[in-house]
């Protein structure tokens, strides 16, 4: 729901003086507005606390001073992060007149990451991470092993409770930070082992020969990650279960000026691109200059090689970016002294010099590989040429769709029931399974801000389809046209006509399949829609439980059991099962699924893009054995089984 801010409920005081200006200290600012620093106060933000402390240990690893990190989720949900780095200094800081460790743990923008003397490259929140975690924790304890001694300091909600105290001897060096997230700030203090595990796995891939161990004392679970191959191992993992064009990934690495550039790439027989970019171990979901440089090098080198070796005739057009990226799995990782990220979420790298540095390194390394591996080079180029032949048909379909997706409502799909509101931030579009449910949704909606687009049948599986077939599919074209923001690299969020795109399908097996097909489409072709929080899933009820004096909509089998136990004394209980949205009247659909005051919407987000890529390919790709294994492994957790 959105709150109307145009008319305040109480008259404002006309007096406005200097006394009205509040100055919040660092700790107070963080606790008052935690979302500004960690993104949210849900489970994702909770996990971010762990990552920020781990990033400090990763910085030690990137500096060559740490080769092991142990993360432990304790039984009381406190988290302990231990490394064998140099240990945070404990001597008095000249500017703050308190110990260096207390300065780092309590002062925003304090750290060794700014001058480039201690850390040439670093990740995390750049001097903010440790102090933010401290401020958002009920308690935190830091132990430093340094100079043969063990030191300790404790905090409560970011406030020191003790001085830095020597408590014993130490046989090695390093830092251990243990903290308990503040339940008064976070909506949940429940860490998901798999989510944390996948993030730590990613960090281990990006720092070869670094051992990262995750222990979960709540369930006696443990995983250890160590990859000698680094991002090459990462690419192999991403292509697991796929048919590849060349057996060994291409690996490129070089330092230019003070920037370390690493790239690993491998082609498979699929139609989608799976390229992930990182800057100082931070996942740049929206790419940036490093990704631009990588792609430019890829296109130029393949064209040069193809023409030089007569794989492309002189009269044939050059390969373009879409051609050379079809079926590509790649990791591009840069480590630089002063990263410039765009936005608080660090989703995009902005350093202009990095583009040319990456382009130079990748061009040189890729050219050398192609010359030394002519058989593999020919197989890769042949795939690119095949993609090029299909591109012209795809381009025509794409141009037609994008042309129709302008804001001129006369070109919108005929079956779209649009809303009257024109401000995108106030508008939402329901993608509804089937004409029957679409009819109920059209009748029951709030016409001012809710638009309805009924979908006929199951959309094409984009994981198995080339781009020309995807764009020629009628339902896909209707979605693209209705949203108005384009597709793939041409997708432009500023042109998005609805800032809430809501998938509303039946609560049965077919509905789940349609939802998965739609999610696959958005992940492969409009991932920014997900990354920027515009995609949602509606939650229609499974049952209506009714007695002469009572009625309740029930959204899960567990909830049904709870309600029925409460009603076991009732003499007459009517239970109605809703398998399809079309079984509900317009009024019922509004009340249960579309009314912002009562509905439940699930926000679609990507915590781990690499893992999401693997799961989408496994579920929707051509290879049956990995899909069968996945279904068997998760059979007990299935929620929509139509018997």
C-alpha positions as CSV (number, residue, x, y, z in Angstrom):
1,X,0.0,0.0,0.0
2,X,1.1,3.6,-0.6
3,X,0.4,6.3,1.9
4,X,-1.1,9.6,0.6
5,X,1.4,12.3,1.5
6,X,-0.5,15.2,-0.1
7,X,-2.6,16.2,2.9
8,X,-1.0,15.9,6.4
9,X,-3.4,14.7,9.0
10,X,-2.5,17.5,11.5
11,X,-1.7,21.2,10.8
12,X,2.0,21.9,10.7
13,X,3.7,24.5,12.9
14,X,4.7,27.4,10.7
15,X,7.7,28.1,12.9
16,X,10.8,26.6,11.4
17,X,14.1,27.5,13.1
18,X,17.6,26.0,13.6
19,X,16.3,24.2,16.7
20,X,14.1,22.1,14.4
21,X,17.2,20.6,12.6
22,X,18.1,17.2,14.1
23,X,21.8,16.1,13.9
24,X,22.1,12.4,14.2
25,X,25.4,10.8,15.2
26,X,26.6,7.9,13.1
27,X,25.1,5.2,15.3
28,X,21.8,6.9,15.7
29,X,21.6,7.5,12.0
30,X,22.2,3.9,11.2
31,X,19.6,2.6,13.8
32,X,17.0,5.2,12.6
33,X,17.4,4.4,8.9
34,X,19.0,1.0,8.6
35,X,17.7,0.5,5.1
36,X,20.0,3.3,3.8
37,X,23.0,1.2,4.8
38,X,22.0,-2.5,4.3
39,X,19.1,-2.2,1.9
40,X,16.3,-3.6,4.1
41,X,15.5,-5.0,7.5
42,X,14.1,-8.3,6.3
43,X,16.1,-11.5,5.9
44,X,18.1,-10.1,3.0
45,X,19.3,-7.2,5.2
46,X,20.0,-9.7,8.0
47,X,22.3,-11.7,5.7
48,X,24.0,-8.5,4.6
49,X,25.3,-8.1,8.2
50,X,27.2,-11.4,7.8
51,X,28.6,-10.4,4.4
52,X,29.9,-7.1,5.6
53,X,32.0,-8.7,8.3
54,X,33.1,-11.3,5.9
55,X,34.1,-8.6,3.3
56,X,36.6,-7.3,5.9
57,X,38.2,-10.7,6.0
58,X,38.1,-10.9,2.2
59,X,40.0,-7.7,2.0
60,X,42.8,-9.3,4.1
61,X,42.7,-12.2,1.6
62,X,43.0,-9.9,-1.4
63,X,45.9,-8.3,0.3
64,X,47.6,-11.7,0.5
65,X,47.4,-11.8,4.3
66,X,44.6,-14.3,5.0
67,X,43.9,-17.8,3.6
68,X,41.1,-19.0,5.8
69,X,37.7,-17.6,7.0
70,X,35.3,-19.5,9.3
71,X,31.7,-18.3,9.6
72,X,29.6,-19.9,12.4
73,X,25.9,-19.5,12.9
74,X,25.5,-20.3,16.6
75,X,22.5,-21.9,18.3
76,X,21.3,-18.6,19.7
77,X,21.5,-17.1,16.1
78,X,24.6,-15.1,16.9
79,X,27.2,-15.1,14.1
80,X,30.9,-15.5,14.5
81,X,33.4,-14.6,11.7
82,X,37.0,-15.6,12.3
83,X,40.0,-15.0,10.0
84,X,43.7,-15.6,10.1
85,X,44.6,-12.1,8.8
86,X,46.8,-9.5,10.4
87,X,44.3,-8.5,13.1
88,X,42.8,-5.0,13.4
89,X,45.3,-2.7,15.0
90,X,44.7,-1.9,18.7
91,X,47.0,1.1,19.2
92,X,45.6,4.6,19.7
93,X,44.3,6.3,16.5
94,X,45.8,9.8,16.2
95,X,42.6,11.5,15.0
96,X,40.1,9.9,17.3
97,X,42.3,9.4,20.4
98,X,40.7,6.0,20.9
99,X,42.0,2.6,19.9
100,X,42.1,1.8,16.2
101,X,39.8,-1.2,16.7
102,X,37.2,0.9,18.5
103,X,37.5,3.5,15.8
104,X,36.7,0.9,13.1
105,X,33.8,-0.6,15.0
106,X,32.1,2.7,16.0
107,X,33.0,5.4,13.4
108,X,31.4,5.6,10.0
109,X,33.8,5.9,7.1
110,X,36.7,4.9,9.2
111,X,39.0,2.1,7.9
112,X,42.2,1.3,6.1
113,X,40.5,1.2,2.7
114,X,40.8,4.8,1.5
115,X,44.5,5.5,1.1
116,X,45.5,2.4,-0.9
117,X,48.4,1.8,1.4
118,X,47.1,-1.1,3.5
119,X,44.4,-2.4,1.0
120,X,45.0,-1.8,-2.7
121,X,41.6,-3.3,-3.3
122,X,38.6,-3.8,-1.0
123,X,34.9,-4.6,-1.1
124,X,32.1,-4.1,1.4
125,X,30.7,-0.7,2.4
126,X,34.2,0.9,2.4
127,X,34.7,1.8,6.0
128,X,31.1,1.6,6.9
129,X,30.4,-2.1,7.2
130,X,31.8,-3.0,10.6
131,X,30.4,0.1,12.4
132,X,26.9,-0.5,10.7
133,X,26.8,-4.1,11.8
134,X,27.8,-3.0,15.3
135,X,25.1,-0.4,15.5
136,X,22.5,-2.9,14.3
137,X,23.4,-5.6,16.8
138,X,22.1,-6.2,20.3
139,X,25.7,-7.0,21.2
140,X,29.0,-7.5,19.5
141,X,32.3,-8.8,20.6
142,X,35.6,-8.3,18.8
143,X,38.7,-10.4,19.5
144,X,42.1,-9.5,18.0
145,X,45.1,-11.7,17.8
146,X,48.1,-9.6,17.2
147,X,51.7,-9.4,18.4
148,X,51.4,-12.6,20.3
149,X,48.5,-11.3,22.4
150,X,44.8,-11.7,22.5
151,X,42.7,-8.5,22.9
152,X,38.9,-8.1,23.4
153,X,36.3,-5.3,23.4
154,X,32.5,-5.6,23.8
155,X,29.6,-3.4,22.6
156,X,25.8,-3.0,23.1
157,X,23.9,-1.6,20.2
158,X,27.2,0.0,18.9
159,X,28.2,1.5,22.3
160,X,31.5,0.3,23.8
161,X,30.9,-1.5,27.2
162,X,34.6,-2.0,27.9
163,X,38.0,-0.7,26.9
164,X,40.2,-2.8,24.6
165,X,41.6,-5.3,27.1
166,X,44.4,-7.8,26.8
167,X,42.9,-11.2,27.9
168,X,45.6,-13.7,27.0
169,X,48.2,-14.9,24.6
170,X,47.9,-15.7,20.9
171,X,49.9,-18.1,18.8
172,X,48.7,-16.6,15.5
173,X,47.2,-13.4,14.1
174,X,43.7,-12.6,13.0
175,X,40.3,-11.1,14.0
176,X,37.1,-12.7,15.4
177,X,33.9,-10.8,15.4
178,X,30.8,-12.2,17.1
179,X,27.4,-10.4,16.9
180,X,23.7,-10.9,17.6
181,X,21.5,-8.9,15.3
182,X,19.0,-6.6,17.1
183,X,15.5,-8.2,17.1
184,X,14.1,-4.7,17.7
185,X,15.3,-3.7,14.2
186,X,15.0,-6.8,12.1
187,X,11.7,-8.4,11.2
188,X,13.4,-11.8,11.6
189,X,16.7,-13.1,13.0
190,X,16.6,-16.4,11.2
191,X,19.6,-17.0,8.8
192,X,19.0,-19.3,5.8
193,X,22.0,-21.7,5.6
194,X,21.7,-22.2,1.8
195,X,21.5,-18.5,1.0
196,X,24.6,-17.6,3.2
197,X,26.3,-20.7,1.8
198,X,25.9,-19.7,-1.8
199,X,27.2,-16.2,-1.2
200,X,30.3,-17.5,0.6
201,X,30.8,-20.1,-2.2
202,X,30.8,-17.1,-4.7
203,X,33.4,-15.3,-2.6
204,X,35.6,-18.4,-2.6
205,X,35.3,-18.7,-6.4
206,X,36.4,-15.1,-6.7
207,X,39.5,-15.6,-4.5
208,X,41.2,-18.7,-5.6
209,X,42.9,-20.8,-2.9
210,X,41.0,-19.1,-0.1
211,X,39.3,-21.5,2.2
212,X,35.9,-20.4,3.6
213,X,34.0,-22.6,6.0
214,X,30.4,-22.2,7.0
215,X,29.2,-23.9,10.2
216,X,25.6,-24.0,11.4
217,X,25.4,-25.1,15.0
218,X,21.5,-24.9,14.9
219,X,21.3,-28.0,12.7
220,X,24.9,-29.4,12.9
221,X,25.5,-28.5,9.3
222,X,28.8,-27.5,7.6
223,X,30.2,-26.6,4.2
224,X,33.7,-25.7,3.2
225,X,34.7,-24.0,0.0
226,X,38.1,-23.9,-1.6
227,X,38.8,-23.5,-5.4
228,X,42.2,-23.7,-6.9
229,X,40.7,-22.8,-10.2
230,X,39.0,-19.7,-9.0
231,X,36.6,-18.2,-11.5
232,X,37.4,-21.0,-14.0
233,X,35.8,-23.4,-11.5
234,X,32.9,-20.9,-11.2
235,X,32.2,-21.2,-14.9
236,X,32.5,-25.0,-14.8
237,X,29.9,-25.0,-12.0
238,X,27.6,-22.7,-14.0
239,X,27.8,-24.9,-17.0
240,X,27.3,-28.1,-15.1
241,X,24.7,-30.2,-16.8
242,X,25.0,-28.3,-20.1
243,X,26.5,-29.5,-23.4
244,X,29.6,-27.3,-23.9
245,X,31.3,-26.3,-27.2
246,X,34.8,-26.5,-25.8
247,X,35.9,-28.7,-22.8
248,X,38.1,-26.2,-20.9
249,X,36.9,-22.7,-20.1
250,X,39.1,-19.9,-21.5
251,X,40.9,-18.1,-18.6
252,X,42.4,-14.6,-18.9
253,X,44.2,-12.7,-16.2
254,X,46.5,-9.6,-16.1
255,X,47.2,-6.5,-14.1
256,X,46.9,-3.2,-16.0
257,X,48.1,-0.1,-14.0
258,X,46.8,-1.1,-10.6
259,X,43.7,-3.0,-11.8
260,X,43.6,-6.8,-11.7
261,X,41.5,-8.1,-14.6
262,X,40.2,-11.7,-14.6
263,X,37.9,-13.3,-17.1
264,X,36.7,-16.9,-17.6
265,X,34.3,-18.0,-20.4
266,X,32.9,-21.1,-22.0
267,X,30.3,-21.6,-24.6
268,X,27.4,-24.1,-24.4
269,X,24.7,-25.3,-26.8
270,X,22.0,-23.2,-25.2
271,X,20.5,-19.9,-26.4
272,X,20.9,-17.7,-23.3
273,X,23.8,-15.7,-22.0
274,X,24.9,-16.2,-18.4
275,X,27.5,-13.5,-17.7
276,X,28.2,-12.3,-14.2
277,X,30.4,-9.3,-13.3
278,X,32.2,-8.5,-10.1
279,X,34.2,-5.5,-8.8
280,X,36.3,-6.2,-5.7
281,X,34.2,-9.3,-5.1
282,X,31.0,-7.3,-5.1
283,X,28.3,-8.6,-7.5
284,X,27.6,-5.8,-9.9
285,X,24.1,-7.0,-11.0
286,X,23.6,-4.1,-13.4
287,X,27.1,-4.4,-15.0
288,X,29.1,-1.4,-15.6
289,X,32.3,-0.3,-17.4
290,X,34.1,-3.7,-16.8
291,X,31.2,-5.6,-18.4
292,X,31.1,-3.1,-21.3
293,X,34.8,-3.5,-22.0
294,X,34.5,-7.3,-21.8
295,X,31.7,-7.4,-24.3
296,X,33.4,-5.0,-26.7
297,X,36.5,-7.1,-26.7
298,X,34.5,-10.3,-27.3
299,X,32.8,-8.9,-30.4
300,X,35.9,-7.3,-31.9
301,X,38.1,-10.3,-31.4
302,X,35.7,-12.8,-32.9
303,X,35.0,-10.7,-35.9
304,X,38.8,-10.2,-36.5
305,X,39.4,-13.9,-36.2
306,X,36.4,-15.0,-38.3
307,X,37.4,-12.7,-41.2
308,X,41.1,-13.5,-41.0
309,X,40.4,-17.3,-41.1
310,X,37.8,-17.1,-43.8
311,X,35.0,-18.2,-41.5
312,X,33.1,-15.1,-42.5
313,X,33.3,-13.9,-46.1
314,X,34.2,-10.3,-46.8
315,X,30.7,-9.6,-48.2
316,X,29.0,-11.0,-45.0
317,X,28.1,-8.6,-42.2
318,X,30.0,-8.6,-39.0
319,X,28.9,-10.5,-36.0
320,X,27.2,-8.3,-33.4
321,X,27.0,-8.6,-29.6
322,X,23.9,-10.8,-29.5
323,X,25.6,-13.2,-31.9
324,X,28.8,-13.7,-29.8
325,X,26.9,-13.9,-26.5
326,X,24.4,-16.6,-27.4
327,X,25.2,-19.7,-25.2
328,X,28.0,-17.8,-23.4
329,X,28.8,-18.5,-19.7
330,X,31.3,-16.0,-18.4
331,X,32.7,-14.4,-15.3
332,X,34.4,-11.0,-15.4
333,X,36.1,-9.9,-12.2
334,X,38.1,-6.7,-11.6
335,X,39.9,-5.7,-8.5
336,X,40.8,-2.0,-8.3
337,X,42.0,0.6,-5.9
338,X,39.2,3.2,-6.0
339,X,36.0,1.6,-7.3
340,X,33.2,4.0,-8.1
341,X,29.8,2.4,-7.8
342,X,26.6,3.9,-9.0
343,X,23.9,3.9,-6.3
344,X,23.9,2.6,-2.7
345,X,23.3,-1.0,-3.8
346,X,26.6,-1.0,-5.8
347,X,24.8,-2.7,-8.7
348,X,26.9,-0.9,-11.3
349,X,30.6,0.0,-11.7
350,X,31.2,3.5,-13.0
351,X,35.1,3.8,-13.4
352,X,35.6,5.0,-16.9
353,X,39.2,3.8,-17.1
354,X,38.2,0.2,-16.4
355,X,36.5,-0.2,-19.8
356,X,39.7,0.2,-21.8
357,X,41.7,-1.8,-19.3
358,X,39.4,-4.8,-19.5
359,X,39.0,-4.5,-23.2
360,X,42.7,-4.5,-23.7
361,X,43.3,-7.5,-21.4
362,X,40.5,-9.6,-22.8
363,X,41.3,-8.8,-26.4
364,X,44.9,-9.9,-25.9
365,X,44.1,-13.0,-24.0
366,X,41.2,-14.1,-26.2
367,X,43.1,-13.5,-29.4
368,X,46.0,-15.7,-28.1
369,X,43.6,-18.5,-27.2
370,X,41.9,-18.6,-30.5
371,X,45.3,-18.7,-32.4
372,X,46.5,-21.5,-30.1
373,X,43.2,-23.5,-30.2
374,X,42.0,-23.5,-33.8
375,X,39.5,-26.4,-33.4
376,X,37.8,-24.8,-30.4
377,X,37.9,-21.4,-32.1
378,X,36.1,-22.8,-35.2
379,X,33.3,-24.5,-33.0
380,X,32.7,-21.2,-31.2
381,X,32.7,-19.1,-34.3
382,X,30.3,-21.5,-36.0
383,X,27.9,-21.1,-33.1
384,X,28.1,-17.3,-33.4
385,X,27.4,-17.4,-37.1
386,X,24.4,-19.7,-36.6
387,X,23.1,-17.1,-34.1
388,X,23.7,-14.4,-36.6
389,X,21.6,-16.1,-39.2
390,X,18.7,-16.2,-36.8
391,X,19.2,-12.6,-35.7
392,X,17.7,-10.9,-38.6
393,X,14.3,-12.5,-38.1
394,X,14.6,-11.8,-34.4
395,X,15.5,-8.2,-35.1
396,X,12.4,-7.7,-37.2
397,X,10.2,-9.2,-34.5
398,X,12.0,-7.2,-31.8
399,X,11.6,-3.9,-33.7
400,X,8.0,-4.5,-34.3
401,X,7.4,-5.3,-30.6
402,X,9.4,-2.3,-29.3
403,X,7.7,0.0,-31.8
404,X,4.3,-1.1,-30.5
405,X,5.4,-0.7,-26.9
406,X,5.4,3.1,-27.0
407,X,3.2,5.0,-24.7
408,X,0.6,5.6,-27.4
409,X,-2.3,3.6,-25.9
410,X,-3.7,2.9,-29.4
411,X,-0.8,0.4,-30.0
412,X,-1.3,-1.5,-26.8
413,X,-2.5,-5.1,-26.9
414,X,-6.3,-5.3,-27.5
415,X,-6.9,-7.7,-24.6
416,X,-5.1,-5.4,-22.2
417,X,-7.5,-3.7,-19.8
418,X,-5.5,-0.6,-18.9
419,X,-5.8,1.6,-15.9
420,X,-6.6,5.3,-16.0
421,X,-3.7,6.4,-13.8
422,X,-0.6,7.4,-16.0
423,X,2.0,7.8,-13.3
424,X,4.0,4.4,-13.5
425,X,4.9,4.4,-9.8
426,X,1.1,4.3,-9.0
427,X,0.3,1.6,-11.5
428,X,0.3,-2.2,-11.4
429,X,-0.2,-4.8,-14.1
430,X,-1.7,-8.2,-13.4
431,X,-0.5,-11.0,-15.8
432,X,-3.5,-13.4,-15.3
433,X,-3.7,-17.0,-16.3
434,X,-6.6,-17.7,-18.6
435,X,-9.5,-15.6,-20.1
436,X,-12.0,-16.7,-17.4
437,X,-9.8,-15.5,-14.5
438,X,-8.9,-12.4,-16.6
439,X,-12.6,-11.6,-16.9
440,X,-13.1,-11.8,-13.1
441,X,-10.0,-9.7,-12.5
442,X,-11.1,-7.0,-15.0
443,X,-14.5,-6.8,-13.2
444,X,-13.1,-6.9,-9.7
445,X,-10.1,-4.6,-10.1
446,X,-9.7,-0.9,-9.1
447,X,-9.7,0.6,-12.6
448,X,-7.8,3.7,-11.5
449,X,-4.5,2.0,-10.9
450,X,-4.8,-1.8,-11.8
451,X,-4.4,-3.1,-15.3
452,X,-5.1,-6.6,-16.4
453,X,-3.5,-8.6,-19.2
454,X,-5.0,-12.1,-19.6
455,X,-2.6,-14.8,-21.0
456,X,-3.8,-17.6,-23.1
457,X,-2.3,-21.0,-22.2
458,X,1.4,-21.5,-21.4
459,X,4.0,-19.1,-22.8
460,X,6.9,-20.4,-24.8
461,X,9.8,-21.8,-22.8
462,X,12.5,-19.2,-23.5
463,X,15.2,-21.5,-22.0
464,X,14.9,-23.8,-25.0
465,X,13.9,-21.2,-27.7
466,X,16.1,-19.0,-29.9
467,X,15.4,-15.3,-29.7
468,X,13.5,-15.1,-33.0
469,X,11.0,-17.7,-31.8
470,X,10.7,-16.1,-28.4
471,X,9.8,-12.7,-30.0
472,X,7.4,-14.2,-32.5
473,X,5.3,-15.7,-29.6
474,X,2.1,-13.8,-29.3
475,X,1.8,-13.8,-25.5
476,X,5.5,-12.7,-25.1
477,X,4.9,-9.8,-27.6
478,X,1.8,-8.8,-25.6
479,X,3.8,-8.6,-22.4
480,X,6.6,-6.6,-23.9
481,X,4.2,-4.2,-25.6
482,X,2.2,-3.7,-22.4
483,X,5.2,-3.0,-20.2
484,X,6.6,-0.6,-22.8
485,X,10.3,-0.8,-21.7
486,X,11.8,-3.0,-24.4
487,X,13.7,-6.3,-23.9
488,X,17.2,-7.6,-23.3
489,X,19.9,-5.0,-23.6
490,X,17.4,-2.4,-24.8
491,X,15.3,-2.8,-21.7
492,X,14.8,0.7,-20.3
493,X,13.4,1.0,-16.8
494,X,12.5,4.7,-17.3
495,X,9.9,3.6,-19.9
496,X,8.3,1.0,-17.7
497,X,4.5,1.7,-17.6
498,X,3.8,-0.2,-14.4
499,X,6.1,-0.3,-11.3
500,X,4.3,-3.4,-10.0
501,X,4.1,-6.3,-12.4
502,X,2.1,-9.1,-10.6
503,X,1.9,-12.7,-11.7
504,X,-1.5,-14.2,-10.8
505,X,-1.9,-17.9,-11.7
506,X,-4.0,-20.8,-10.4
507,X,-2.9,-22.6,-7.2
508,X,-2.4,-25.9,-9.0
509,X,0.3,-27.7,-11.0
510,X,-0.5,-25.9,-14.3
511,X,-0.5,-22.5,-12.5
512,X,2.9,-23.3,-11.0
513,X,4.2,-24.2,-14.4
514,X,2.9,-21.0,-16.0
515,X,4.4,-19.0,-13.2
516,X,7.8,-20.7,-13.7
517,X,7.7,-20.0,-17.5
518,X,7.0,-16.4,-16.8
519,X,9.7,-16.1,-14.2
520,X,12.2,-17.7,-16.6
521,X,11.2,-15.1,-19.3
522,X,11.7,-12.2,-16.9
523,X,15.0,-13.6,-15.5
524,X,16.4,-14.1,-19.0
525,X,15.1,-11.1,-20.8
526,X,14.1,-8.4,-18.2
527,X,16.2,-9.1,-15.2
528,X,16.3,-5.4,-14.3
529,X,12.6,-5.7,-13.6
530,X,13.5,-8.1,-10.8
531,X,16.7,-6.4,-9.6
532,X,14.8,-3.2,-9.0
533,X,11.9,-4.7,-7.2
534,X,9.1,-4.4,-9.7
535,X,8.1,-8.1,-10.0
536,X,5.6,-9.7,-7.6
537,X,3.6,-13.0,-7.2
538,X,0.0,-12.8,-6.1
539,X,-1.2,-15.3,-3.5
540,X,-4.8,-16.5,-4.2
541,X,-6.4,-18.6,-1.5
542,X,-6.6,-22.3,-1.5
543,X,-9.8,-22.7,0.6
544,X,-12.7,-20.8,1.9
545,X,-13.8,-22.2,5.3
546,X,-17.3,-21.1,6.4
547,X,-19.7,-21.7,9.2
548,X,-23.0,-20.0,9.9
549,X,-21.1,-17.4,12.0
550,X,-17.7,-17.5,10.6
551,X,-15.8,-17.2,7.2
552,X,-12.0,-17.3,6.6
553,X,-9.9,-17.5,3.4
554,X,-7.1,-20.0,3.8
555,X,-3.8,-19.7,1.8
556,X,-2.0,-23.0,2.7
557,X,-2.6,-26.5,4.0
558,X,-0.9,-25.7,7.2
559,X,-3.2,-22.7,7.8
560,X,-6.2,-24.9,6.9
561,X,-5.2,-27.4,9.6
562,X,-4.9,-24.6,12.2
563,X,-8.3,-23.2,11.4
564,X,-10.0,-26.6,11.4
565,X,-8.6,-27.4,14.8
566,X,-10.1,-24.1,16.1
567,X,-13.5,-25.1,14.6
568,X,-13.6,-28.7,15.7
569,X,-16.6,-27.9,18.0
570,X,-18.6,-26.3,15.1
571,X,-21.4,-28.5,13.9
572,X,-21.6,-27.2,10.3
573,X,-18.4,-26.4,8.5
574,X,-18.3,-25.7,4.8
575,X,-14.9,-26.1,3.0
576,X,-14.5,-24.9,-0.6
577,X,-11.3,-25.7,-2.5
578,X,-10.3,-23.2,-5.2
579,X,-8.1,-24.8,-7.8
580,X,-8.6,-22.0,-10.3
581,X,-8.9,-18.2,-10.2
582,X,-11.9,-18.5,-12.5
583,X,-13.8,-20.3,-9.7
584,X,-13.9,-17.1,-7.7
585,X,-16.3,-14.2,-8.4
586,X,-15.0,-10.8,-9.2
587,X,-15.8,-9.6,-5.6
588,X,-14.0,-12.6,-4.1
589,X,-10.9,-12.2,-6.3
590,X,-10.7,-8.5,-5.2
591,X,-11.2,-9.3,-1.5
592,X,-8.6,-12.1,-1.4
593,X,-6.0,-11.4,-4.0
594,X,-6.2,-7.8,-5.4
595,X,-7.2,-5.4,-2.6
596,X,-4.0,-3.7,-1.4
597,X,-5.5,-3.5,2.1
598,X,-5.9,-7.3,2.4
599,X,-3.9,-9.1,-0.2
600,X,-0.5,-10.8,0.1
601,X,2.1,-10.1,-2.6
602,X,5.5,-12.0,-2.7
603,X,8.3,-9.8,-4.0
604,X,10.5,-11.6,-6.5
605,X,14.2,-11.0,-5.8
606,X,17.5,-12.6,-6.7
607,X,19.8,-13.2,-3.7
608,X,22.2,-15.3,-5.8
609,X,22.1,-14.7,-9.6
610,X,24.5,-17.6,-10.4
611,X,22.4,-20.1,-8.4
612,X,19.2,-18.8,-10.0
613,X,20.8,-19.2,-13.5
614,X,21.7,-22.8,-12.7
615,X,18.2,-23.6,-11.3
616,X,16.3,-22.0,-14.3
617,X,18.5,-24.0,-16.7
618,X,18.1,-27.2,-14.8
619,X,14.3,-26.9,-14.6
620,X,13.6,-25.5,-18.0
621,X,16.5,-26.7,-20.2
622,X,16.9,-29.7,-22.4
623,X,18.9,-32.0,-20.0
624,X,16.6,-34.4,-18.2
625,X,18.9,-36.2,-15.6
626,X,19.8,-33.1,-13.6
627,X,16.1,-32.0,-13.6
628,X,15.0,-35.5,-12.4
629,X,17.6,-35.4,-9.6
630,X,16.5,-32.0,-8.5
631,X,12.8,-33.0,-8.4
632,X,13.6,-36.1,-6.4
633,X,15.8,-34.2,-3.9
634,X,13.0,-31.6,-3.4
635,X,9.9,-33.8,-3.6
636,X,9.1,-33.5,0.1
637,X,9.1,-29.7,0.0
638,X,6.7,-29.4,-3.0
639,X,3.7,-27.1,-2.3
640,X,1.5,-27.4,-5.4
641,X,0.7,-31.0,-6.1
642,X,-2.6,-31.6,-7.8
643,X,-3.9,-35.1,-6.8
